[in-house]
Amino acid sequence: MTIYMNPEQLFLGLTNHAVRCSSQRGIKTKHIANLLKFGRKNYQNGAIYYSIGNKEIARYKNICPALKEMNGMHVVSSFTGNVITIFRNKSFRRIRD
């Protein structure tokens, strides 16, 4: 399967897997950029998890009102900055604080 990346996706450092996941789940590149900027950052399993939950929505509601529609989105990034995968899950149980 051939995956074509636009310049924004290359700039954000998305892997082929992340591009496929974002297109399947309807997650836009602006959502990924907001996750990397405003998301809660957790170091776990040799990766960095960026997550948007109710705390981040309340904290940044005046700066970025678009976070309201991003509740439960997560980005997993490597330490080099490449976005490995993207998923939605409103349960933060498995992500440590």
Rosetta silent file (secondary structure, phi, psi, omega in degrees, C-alpha in Angstrom):
SEQUENCE: MTIYMNPEQLFLGLTNHAVRCSSQRGIKTKHIANLLKFGRKNYQNGAIYYSIGNKEIARYKNICPALKEMNGMHVVSSFTGNVITIFRNKSFRRIRD
SCORE:     score description
SCORE:     0.000 S_00000001
   1 L     0.000  129.778 -179.636    0.000    0.000    0.000 S_00000001
   2 L   -92.622  130.235  178.807    1.378    3.370   -1.024 S_00000001
   3 L  -116.120  125.880  177.712    1.008    6.211    1.447 S_00000001
   4 L  -102.845  130.590 -179.734    1.425    9.791    0.287 S_00000001
   5 L  -106.649  141.865  173.145    2.384   12.395    2.871 S_00000001
   6 L   -89.130  166.721 -177.022    1.737   16.083    2.637 S_00000001
   7 H   -58.758  -32.793  178.898    4.402   18.591    3.798 S_00000001
   8 H   -63.953  -41.412 -179.759    2.635   19.177    7.131 S_00000001
   9 H   -66.851  -37.577  175.920    2.832   15.481    7.972 S_00000001
  10 H   -65.878  -39.803 -179.940    6.523   15.389    7.087 S_00000001
  11 H   -63.673  -39.147  179.679    7.145   18.499    9.207 S_00000001
  12 H   -76.411  -10.471  177.923    5.440   16.899   12.234 S_00000001
  13 L    79.226   35.182 -179.892    7.573   13.761   11.802 S_00000001
  14 E   -76.504  137.533  173.371    4.770   11.287   11.202 S_00000001
  15 L   -82.583  169.689  177.590    5.700    7.721   10.343 S_00000001
  16 H   -59.541  -38.739  178.241    3.805    5.775    7.671 S_00000001
  17 H   -62.840  -42.836 -179.864    1.913    3.974   10.412 S_00000001
  18 H   -65.206  -38.119  177.648    0.882    7.265   12.038 S_00000001
  19 H   -64.732  -43.696  179.048   -0.348    8.654    8.701 S_00000001
  20 H   -63.849  -44.145  179.491   -2.424    5.529    8.097 S_00000001
  21 H   -63.732  -42.188 -178.406   -3.867    5.610   11.642 S_00000001
  22 H   -67.109  -37.212  179.118   -4.722    9.305   11.444 S_00000001
  23 H   -72.038  -36.136  177.802   -6.508    8.906    8.110 S_00000001
  24 H   -68.052  -34.065 -175.504   -8.446    5.857    9.332 S_00000001
  25 H   -97.671    0.296  177.400   -9.495    7.609   12.538 S_00000001
  26 L    71.396   30.131  179.593  -10.239   11.006   11.003 S_00000001
  27 L   -97.270  122.050 -175.965   -7.554   12.834   12.974 S_00000001
  28 L   -86.268  164.306 -179.321   -6.259   15.889   11.128 S_00000001
  29 H   -65.875  -30.102  177.070   -2.732   17.273   11.187 S_00000001
  30 H   -66.293  -32.625  175.984   -3.934   20.348   13.121 S_00000001
  31 H   -66.158  -40.810 -179.905   -5.150   17.964   15.858 S_00000001
  32 H   -65.478  -41.788  178.402   -1.724   16.316   15.988 S_00000001
  33 H   -62.477  -42.290  177.916   -0.010   19.701   16.204 S_00000001
  34 H   -66.052  -37.308  176.787   -2.337   20.745   19.066 S_00000001
  35 H   -62.123  -43.533 -179.786   -1.684   17.442   20.846 S_00000001
  36 H   -68.809  -27.387 -177.989    2.055   17.982   20.656 S_00000001
  37 H   -86.991  -45.860 -172.450    1.682   21.567   21.873 S_00000001
  38 H  -108.100   -7.130 -173.264   -0.984   21.336   24.603 S_00000001
  39 L   -71.787  152.492  174.083   -1.087   17.619   25.484 S_00000001
  40 E   -68.398  132.718 -172.537   -0.177   16.104   28.810 S_00000001
  41 E  -107.352  121.301  177.924    3.284   14.595   28.444 S_00000001
  42 E  -128.148  135.433  175.804    4.096   11.201   29.964 S_00000001
  43 E   -96.636  119.785 -175.869    7.263    9.151   29.527 S_00000001
  44 E  -155.392  137.627  174.799    6.381    5.483   29.396 S_00000001
  45 L    54.854   36.932  177.950    7.706    2.297   27.741 S_00000001
  46 L    73.518   21.952  179.986   10.520    4.107   25.933 S_00000001
  47 E  -144.110  171.407  177.162    8.178    6.617   24.288 S_00000001
  48 E  -113.712  124.842  178.603    6.471    9.929   24.975 S_00000001
  49 E  -102.186  124.848  173.337    2.661    9.968   25.245 S_00000001
  50 E  -108.627  126.286 -173.843    0.856   13.245   24.572 S_00000001
  51 E  -134.207  145.321  174.406   -2.773   13.189   25.731 S_00000001
  52 L  -115.165  122.232  177.248   -5.711   15.579   25.802 S_00000001
  53 L  -132.671 -167.648 -177.681   -8.247   15.119   28.577 S_00000001
  54 H   -62.546  -33.959  179.735  -10.630   17.228   30.607 S_00000001
  55 H   -64.185  -43.597 -179.648   -7.781   18.844   32.580 S_00000001
  56 H   -70.539  -36.066  178.273   -6.071   20.131   29.430 S_00000001
  57 H   -63.143  -43.516  179.249   -9.360   21.303   27.927 S_00000001
  58 H   -68.617  -38.761 -177.051  -10.119   23.322   31.063 S_00000001
  59 H   -68.943  -39.568 -174.174   -6.561   24.689   31.335 S_00000001
  60 L  -110.319   20.997 -175.391   -6.240   25.868   27.714 S_00000001
  61 L   -63.016  -29.794  178.646   -9.887   26.679   26.866 S_00000001
  62 L   -81.004  -28.768 -178.262   -9.135   30.377   26.295 S_00000001
  63 L   -82.175  -45.255 -175.673   -6.021   29.729   24.201 S_00000001
  64 L  -139.283   88.545 -179.861   -7.301   26.868   22.030 S_00000001
  65 H   -66.440  -14.856 -179.684  -11.066   26.214   22.129 S_00000001
  66 H   -69.710  -12.010  179.518  -10.628   23.446   19.511 S_00000001
  67 H   -65.170  -21.870 -178.531   -9.311   21.131   22.249 S_00000001
  68 H   -59.092  -37.356  179.611  -12.897   20.436   23.276 S_00000001
  69 H   -82.366   -3.592 -177.354  -13.386   18.161   20.254 S_00000001
  70 H  -103.571   13.497 -178.408  -10.070   16.407   20.934 S_00000001
  71 L   -59.575  123.875  178.447  -11.009   14.853   24.279 S_00000001
  72 L    91.619    7.358  177.448   -9.439   11.392   24.510 S_00000001
  73 E   -87.469  143.258 -179.333   -6.893   11.769   21.704 S_00000001
  74 E  -136.142  143.863  173.634   -3.375   10.434   22.249 S_00000001
  75 E  -124.534  133.728  175.645   -0.130   10.627   20.267 S_00000001
  76 E  -108.922  124.383 -175.332    2.799    8.312   20.894 S_00000001
  77 E  -124.457  150.813  174.816    6.154    9.776   19.909 S_00000001
  78 L   -83.117  170.111  179.016    9.707    8.485   20.011 S_00000001
  79 L   -69.270  -18.479  177.477   12.448   10.362   21.819 S_00000001
  80 L   -83.571   -6.959  176.823   13.778   11.514   18.446 S_00000001
  81 L   102.641   -1.998  177.815   10.496   13.322   17.738 S_00000001
  82 L   -78.838  133.915  177.569    8.879   10.932   15.254 S_00000001
  83 E   -80.624  118.313 -175.575    5.160   10.360   15.790 S_00000001
  84 E   -85.193  -50.572 -178.369    4.716    6.594   16.004 S_00000001
  85 E  -152.683  164.481 -178.349    0.953    6.207   16.365 S_00000001
  86 E  -136.396  135.926  177.514   -2.257    8.081   17.105 S_00000001
  87 E  -151.835  167.598  176.068   -5.354    6.783   18.856 S_00000001
  88 E  -116.146  133.948  175.258   -8.504    7.775   20.721 S_00000001
  89 L  -167.063  117.803 -177.409   -9.357    6.499   24.180 S_00000001
  90 L   -78.445  -10.449  177.172  -11.105    8.498   26.877 S_00000001
  91 L   -87.174  124.070  178.820   -9.772    6.197   29.597 S_00000001
  92 L  -100.224   16.792 -173.073   -6.447    7.412   30.990 S_00000001
  93 L   -61.541  -41.176 -176.326   -6.127    4.368   33.226 S_00000001
  94 L   -84.260  -10.426  179.487   -3.119    2.824   31.446 S_00000001
  95 L   -96.883  118.510 -177.303   -1.255    6.125   31.080 S_00000001
  96 L   -77.397  149.132  173.899    0.676    6.952   34.222 S_00000001
  97 L   -98.599    0.000    0.000    0.888   10.486   35.605 S_00000001
